[in-house]
């Protein structure tokens, strides 16, 4: 957590991110709000990649079992 941060919305946003920001994001974006949004977007992109991979794996299994 960031000392002295009093805005409850910012604190909640950080909680939703697991109170962690990627070091590259911290270096790239100047404000905490921008960093939070960039980290959230990065998390979504990672989740989408994992979902596509899972769909391919499960789809392969489902296709093989239906034959």
C-alpha positions as CSV (number, residue, x, y, z in Angstrom):
1,X,0.0,0.0,0.0
2,X,1.2,3.6,-0.6
3,X,1.7,5.6,2.6
4,X,-0.4,8.8,2.9
5,X,-2.9,7.7,0.3
6,X,-6.4,8.7,1.6
7,X,-8.7,8.4,-1.3
8,X,-10.9,5.4,-0.6
9,X,-11.6,4.9,-4.3
10,X,-7.9,4.7,-5.2
11,X,-7.3,2.4,-2.2
12,X,-10.1,0.1,-3.4
13,X,-8.8,0.1,-7.0
14,X,-5.3,-0.9,-5.7
15,X,-7.0,-3.7,-3.6
16,X,-8.7,-5.0,-6.7
17,X,-5.3,-5.2,-8.4
18,X,-3.9,-7.2,-5.4
19,X,-2.0,-4.0,-4.3
20,X,0.6,-4.7,-7.0
21,X,1.7,-2.7,-10.0
22,X,4.1,-4.0,-12.6
23,X,7.4,-2.2,-12.4
24,X,7.3,-1.4,-16.1
25,X,3.9,0.2,-15.7
26,X,5.1,2.2,-12.7
27,X,8.0,3.6,-14.8
28,X,5.9,4.3,-17.9
29,X,2.9,6.2,-16.5
30,X,3.2,9.4,-14.5
31,X,0.1,9.3,-12.3
32,X,-1.1,6.7,-9.9
33,X,-4.5,6.7,-11.6
34,X,-2.9,6.0,-15.0
35,X,-0.9,3.2,-13.5
36,X,-3.9,1.6,-12.0
37,X,-5.8,1.8,-15.3
38,X,-2.8,0.5,-17.3
39,X,-2.4,-2.4,-14.8
40,X,-6.1,-3.3,-15.0
41,X,-5.9,-3.3,-18.8
42,X,-2.8,-5.5,-18.7
43,X,-4.5,-7.9,-16.4
44,X,-7.5,-8.2,-18.7
45,X,-5.2,-8.8,-21.7
46,X,-3.4,-11.6,-19.8
47,X,-6.7,-13.1,-18.7
48,X,-8.0,-13.1,-22.3
49,X,-4.8,-14.8,-23.5
50,X,-5.2,-17.5,-20.9
51,X,-8.9,-17.9,-21.7
52,X,-8.1,-18.4,-25.4
53,X,-5.5,-21.0,-24.5
54,X,-7.9,-22.8,-22.2
55,X,-10.5,-22.8,-24.9
56,X,-8.1,-24.4,-27.3
57,X,-7.1,-27.0,-24.8
58,X,-10.6,-27.8,-23.7
59,X,-11.9,-27.7,-27.3
60,X,-9.3,-30.2,-28.3
61,X,-10.3,-32.5,-25.4
62,X,-14.0,-32.1,-26.2
63,X,-13.5,-32.7,-29.9
64,X,-11.4,-35.9,-29.2
65,X,-14.0,-37.3,-26.8
66,X,-16.9,-36.8,-29.2
67,X,-15.3,-39.0,-31.9
